[in-house]
Amino acid sequence: MKTRNRGIVALALFAFMAFGLVHTSYAEPNAEPEITETLKGINQSFKRFDVQVIDWPDELQKQLGQIKESAFLAFPKNKPSGKLPLLIALHGAGGKAMSLQKQLARSAQVKGLALAEAAGKDLILLEPNSSGSWDPDTLDVMLDYVLETYEEIDPNRIYVMGHSMGGAGTWSWIHQSADRFAAAAPCGFSSGGSKEGIEKLTTLPIWGMVGGDDGNNVIAIQKMTDNLRAVGNLNVRHTAFPGAKHSQGNAAVFSSVELVEWMLSFSLPE
């Protein structure tokens, strides 16, 4: 795996080589200057997290479908000892054709990186990027690799969230692999009202959020949470942000420190 954060190259190289899963070549310091400058600015402004841009290894990339070759990772600046929870944030459709530099800048403003920094909890934030709709099969392949590579991740404390296309991706992923997650937040999407396969989600804590003025998504998220409660899920929350349209709902979701705190209160049994 390649990283553009030069300050952590030695540490990353040691960790990756230990597992035999990594390319040992790194981007030159002058490569992709817009990304380098954006990343530098984020790490100068963030007080709680260090952010990296990583590239998936070539052999893994062949198995990742429409997942882009680069992803964003954030670690606490004052990294504690022991295992850390992993929060995975899936972006919406706006990121599909967006340049990596713009995705990175946007994440630091209104997506996963912004939420991790605002929450300030001891966790690892992973934000993959995709040029198409999220596919649970390729997301599972990605997560397998991440867990093999980063031994500091607590496999019993993995969380996933997303808004819009990211919400739909979260919903699809937990339907396929509910047992991998300690909690989930599928937000701001229109396909959550279906009851198909919902019996698989009776024990997974789920918080559905949506802008209160976000069209059909409002009803869909309400139905989703109602259906989950109806099949016996005791850990379901629902929030509609008053007056918020789609983009405002996204901003509200990715600034909800309460959501992060709630998710982190759950873990899978040992």
Residue pairs with C-beta under 8 A, 6 or more apart in sequence:
1 12
1 16
1 21
1 22
1 23
1 54
1 55
1 56
1 57
1 149
2 23
2 25
2 26
2 27
2 54
2 55
3 9
3 12
3 26
3 27
3 52
3 53
3 54
3 55
4 26
4 27
4 31
4 32
4 35
4 36
4 39
4 52
4 53
5 39
5 43
5 50
5 51
5 52
5 53
6 26
6 29
7 50
8 50
8 52
9 26
12 52
13 22
13 24
15 149
15 150
15 151
16 22
16 149
17 24
19 148
19 149
19 151
21 57
21 145
21 148
21 149
22 57
22 149
23 57
23 58
27 55
29 36
30 36
32 100
32 101
34 101
35 53
35 100
35 101
35 104
38 101
38 104
38 105
39 51
39 52
39 53
39 104
42 51
42 104
42 105
42 108
42 113
43 50
43 51
45 108
46 77
46 108
46 113
46 117
47 77
47 117
48 76
48 77
48 116
48 117
48 120
49 74
49 75
49 76
49 77
49 113
49 116
49 117
49 125
50 74
50 75
50 76
50 77
51 72
51 73
51 74
51 108
51 113
52 72
52 73
52 74
52 75
53 70
53 71
53 72
53 73
53 100
53 104
54 70
54 71
54 72
54 73
55 69
55 70
56 64
56 67
56 69
56 70
56 71
56 142
56 145
60 141
60 142
60 145
61 67
61 69
63 138
63 141
64 138
64 141
64 142
65 132
65 135
65 137
65 138
66 130
66 131
66 132
66 133
66 135
66 138
67 128
67 129
67 130
67 135
67 138
67 139
67 142
68 100
68 128
68 129
68 130
68 131
70 100
70 129
71 126
71 127
71 128
71 129
72 103
72 104
72 107
72 112
72 113
72 125
72 126
72 127
72 129
73 124
73 125
73 126
73 127
74 112
74 113
74 116
74 117
74 124
74 125
75 84
75 124
76 84
76 122
76 123
79 122
80 122
82 152
83 152
83 153
83 154
83 157
84 122
84 123
84 124
84 152
84 153
84 154
84 157
85 121
85 122
85 123
85 124
85 153
85 154
85 157
85 158
85 159
85 182
85 264
86 123
86 124
86 125
86 126
86 146
86 150
86 153
86 154
86 157
86 158
86 159
87 112
87 116
87 123
87 124
87 125
87 126
87 159
87 160
87 161
87 260
87 263
88 126
88 127
88 128
88 143
88 158
88 159
88 160
88 161
89 107
89 111
89 112
89 115
89 125
89 126
89 127
89 160
89 161
89 162
89 166
89 254
90 127
90 128
90 130
90 134
90 160
90 161
90 162
90 165
90 166
90 167
90 169
90 170
90 173
91 103
91 107
91 111
91 112
91 127
91 129
91 130
91 162
91 165
91 166
92 162
92 163
92 164
92 165
92 166
92 167
92 188
92 250
93 164
93 165
94 164
95 103
95 106
95 129
95 130
96 130
96 131
96 132
96 165
97 131
98 106
100 129
103 129
104 113
107 113
107 114
107 127
108 114
108 117
110 250
110 251
110 254
110 255
111 127
111 254
112 125
112 126
112 127
112 254
113 125
113 127
114 254
114 255
115 125
115 254
115 255
115 256
115 257
115 260
116 123
116 125
116 260
118 255
118 257
119 257
119 260
119 261
121 260
121 261
121 264
123 260
123 264
124 150
124 152
124 153
126 146
128 139
128 142
133 165
133 168
133 169
134 162
134 165
134 166
134 168
134 169
134 170
134 172
134 173
135 172
136 169
136 172
136 173
136 175
136 176
136 177
137 176
139 169
139 173
140 173
140 176
140 177
140 180
143 158
143 180
146 153
147 153
147 155
154 267
155 268
156 182
156 267
156 268
156 269
156 270
157 182
157 264
157 267
157 268
158 180
158 181
158 182
159 181
159 182
159 183
159 184
159 185
159 263
159 264
160 170
160 173
160 174
160 181
160 184
160 185
161 170
161 184
161 185
161 186
161 187
161 253
161 259
161 263
162 168
162 169
162 170
162 185
162 186
162 187
163 187
163 188
163 189
163 209
163 249
163 250
163 253
163 254
164 187
164 188
164 189
164 246
164 250
165 189
166 187
167 186
167 187
167 188
167 189
167 192
168 186
168 189
168 190
168 191
168 192
170 184
170 185
170 186
170 187
171 186
171 189
171 191
171 192
171 224
174 181
174 184
174 186
174 201
174 204
174 206
175 197
175 200
175 201
178 200
178 201
178 203
178 204
179 268
181 204
181 268
182 205
182 263
182 266
182 267
182 268
183 204
183 205
183 206
183 207
183 235
183 262
183 263
183 266
184 204
184 205
184 206
184 207
184 263
185 206
185 207
185 208
185 209
185 253
185 259
185 263
186 192
186 206
186 208
186 224
187 208
187 209
187 210
187 221
187 249
187 253
188 209
188 210
188 211
188 214
188 217
188 221
188 246
188 249
188 250
188 253
189 217
189 220
189 221
190 216
190 217
190 220
191 220
192 208
192 220
192 221
192 223
192 224
193 219
193 220
193 223
193 224
193 227
195 227
198 227
198 228
198 231
199 231
201 228
201 231
201 233
202 228
202 231
202 232
202 233
203 233
204 233
204 235
205 235
205 236
205 262
205 263
205 266
206 224
206 225
206 228
206 233
206 235
206 236
206 237
207 236
207 237
207 238
207 239
207 259
207 262
207 263
208 221
208 222
208 224
208 225
208 236
208 237
208 238
208 239
209 221
209 238
209 239
209 240
209 241
209 249
209 252
209 253
209 256
209 259
210 217
210 218
210 220
210 221
210 222
210 239
210 240
210 241
210 249
211 217
211 218
211 240
211 241
211 243
211 244
211 245
211 246
211 248
211 249
211 250
211 252
212 218
212 240
212 241
212 242
212 243
212 244
212 249
213 243
213 244
213 245
214 244
214 245
214 246
214 249
215 246
217 246
217 249
218 240
221 238
221 240
222 238
222 240
225 236
225 237
225 238
228 236
229 236
235 266
237 262
241 248
241 249
241 252
244 251
244 252
253 259
